[in-house]
């Protein structure tokens, strides 16, 4: 196929004795480029019919509602899978969870927090003052993720989830236990 000489124009500039031809792109490339720009504009404004469904925002909201329903169904079947403040506080009345929590606390946490939770190297766990949040979910998060800059390991790395949860529940049960010679309060006072 021979090109039309009118499309090949010698450009005026000269660089190191080299002149370039202005070879235009094939028209089908140009039209595909324009089509992608049009699609991007329609996609940005979330025009229904572009893609599938009622638009990307509606699809996202529908998927989030579906995920929330699945999470609630999972929580109803297995409260350990999705812990809330209420489920953690309810677990403080479960003798099995408390026994496991005491065992885990005694073997892993008592070194820093004392067996009675009064605080040694680590803070006092029996008062109303907390360094990293005193709500049940925050206590569970602290036990799970640890506080590496303070020397507390992330127990989720070495213990199974049921033991981590039981330890956090046991810590919650220690509140207002009034140990002998507790460590001075640290952190922010958390009201019930």
C-alpha positions in Angstrom: 0.0 0.0 0.0 1.4 3.3 -1.0 1.1 6.3 1.2 -0.3 9.6 0.0 2.7 12.0 -0.4 0.5 14.9 0.8 0.3 13.2 4.2 4.1 13.0 4.6 5.3 16.6 5.2 8.9 17.4 5.9 9.0 19.4 9.1 10.8 22.8 9.1 13.0 22.2 12.1 16.5 20.7 11.7 18.3 18.9 14.6 21.9 17.8 14.0 21.3 17.9 10.3 18.3 15.6 10.6 14.9 16.5 9.4 11.7 14.6 10.3 8.6 13.8 8.4 5.2 14.5 10.0 3.7 11.1 9.6 0.1 11.2 10.9 -1.3 8.3 12.9 -3.7 6.0 11.0 -7.3 7.2 11.3 -8.4 4.1 13.1 -5.9 4.7 15.9 -7.1 8.3 16.2 -10.8 7.2 16.4 -9.9 4.6 19.1 -8.2 7.3 21.1 -11.2 9.6 20.9 -13.5 6.7 21.9 -11.4 6.0 25.0 -11.7 9.7 26.0 -15.4 9.6 25.6 -15.7 6.4 27.6 -13.6 7.9 30.4 -15.9 10.9 30.6 -19.0 8.7 30.7 -17.4 6.5 33.3 -16.4 9.4 35.5 -20.0 10.8 35.5 -21.3 7.3 36.3 -23.7 7.1 33.4 -25.9 4.0 33.8 -25.5 1.5 30.9 -21.8 2.1 30.7 -20.4 -1.2 32.0 -22.9 -3.4 33.8 -25.7 -2.5 36.2 -26.9 0.9 37.3 -23.4 2.5 37.4 -20.3 1.9 39.4 -21.5 3.8 42.5 -24.7 1.8 42.6 -22.7 -1.4 42.1 -20.4 -0.5 44.9 -23.3 0.3 47.3 -25.0 -3.0 46.4 -21.8 -5.0 47.1 -21.2 -3.2 50.4 -24.8 -4.0 51.5 -24.3 -7.7 50.5 -21.0 -7.8 52.4 -22.7 -6.3 55.5 -25.4 -8.9 55.4 -22.9 -11.7 55.1 -20.9 -10.3 58.0 -24.1 -10.1 60.2 -25.0 -13.7 59.2 -21.5 -14.9 60.1 -21.6 -13.0 63.4 -25.0 -14.7 64.3 -23.5 -18.1 63.5 -20.1 -17.6 65.2 -19.7 -14.6 67.5 -15.9 -15.1 67.7 -15.7 -14.3 64.0 -16.9 -10.7 64.3 -16.5 -9.3 67.8 -18.4 -6.3 69.0 -18.2 -4.5 72.3 -21.3 -6.3 73.4 -20.2 -9.8 72.4 -16.8 -9.3 74.2 -18.5 -8.1 77.4 -21.0 -11.0 77.2 -18.0 -13.4 76.9 -16.8 -12.3 80.4 -19.7 -14.4 81.8 -18.6 -17.5 79.9 -16.6 -19.8 82.2 -14.9 -21.6 79.3 -13.7 -18.4 77.8 -12.6 -17.0 81.2 -10.6 -20.2 82.0 -8.8 -20.1 78.7 -8.2 -16.3 79.1 -6.8 -16.8 82.6 -4.5 -19.5 81.3 -3.3 -17.4 78.4 -2.9 -14.2 80.5 -0.9 -16.1 83.2 1.5 -17.6 80.6 2.0 -14.6 78.3 0.8 -11.4 79.9 1.5 -11.7 83.6 5.2 -11.1 83.2 4.6 -7.5 82.3 1.1 -6.8 83.8 1.4 -9.0 87.0 -1.0 -12.0 87.5 -3.5 -9.7 89.2 -3.3 -7.1 86.3 -1.9 -4.4 88.6 0.9 -3.5 86.3 4.6 -4.1 86.4 6.6 -3.1 83.3 3.2 -2.8 81.5 0.4 -0.6 82.6 -2.2 -1.4 85.2 -5.2 -3.2 83.6 -7.6 -2.8 86.5 -8.2 0.9 86.6 -10.2 3.3 84.3 -7.0 4.6 82.6 -6.0 3.2 79.2 -3.1 4.0 76.9 -4.5 2.5 73.7 -8.3 2.7 74.3 -10.4 1.0 76.9 -13.4 -0.1 74.9 -13.7 -3.8 74.5 -12.9 -3.8 70.8 -9.9 -1.5 71.4 -8.6 -3.8 74.1 -9.0 -6.8 71.7 -7.2 -4.7 69.0 -4.3 -3.9 71.3 -3.9 -7.5 72.4 -4.1 -8.7 68.7 -1.8 -6.1 67.1 0.4 -5.4 70.1 2.3 -2.2 70.8 5.8 -2.8 69.4 7.2 0.6 70.4 6.3 -0.2 74.0 7.6 -3.8 73.8 4.2 -5.6 73.7 4.2 -8.2 70.9 1.4 -8.8 68.5 -0.1 -11.9 70.0 -2.0 -12.7 66.8 1.4 -13.7 65.4 2.0 -16.5 67.9 -1.4 -17.4 69.4 -4.6 -18.7 67.6 -7.5 -16.2 67.4 -9.6 -17.9 70.1 -6.7 -17.6 72.7 -6.1 -13.9 71.8 -9.8 -13.2 72.2 -10.0 -15.1 75.5 -7.0 -13.1 76.8 -8.7 -9.8 75.8 -11.9 -10.9 77.5 -10.0 -11.9 80.6 -8.4 -8.4 80.7 -11.8 -6.8 80.4 -13.0 -8.9 83.4 -10.1 -7.5 85.6 -11.6 -4.0 85.6 -12.2 -2.7 89.1 -10.6 -5.8 90.7 -8.5 -3.5 93.0 -5.2 -5.4 93.2 -2.7 -4.9 96.0 -0.2 -2.1 95.3 -1.3 -1.3 91.7 0.9 0.7 89.3 0.0 4.4 89.0 -2.6 5.2 86.4 -1.3 5.8 82.9 -3.1 7.1 79.8 -6.6 8.6 79.4 -9.5 7.9 81.7 -12.2 5.9 79.9 -15.8 6.2 81.3 -18.1 3.2 81.0 
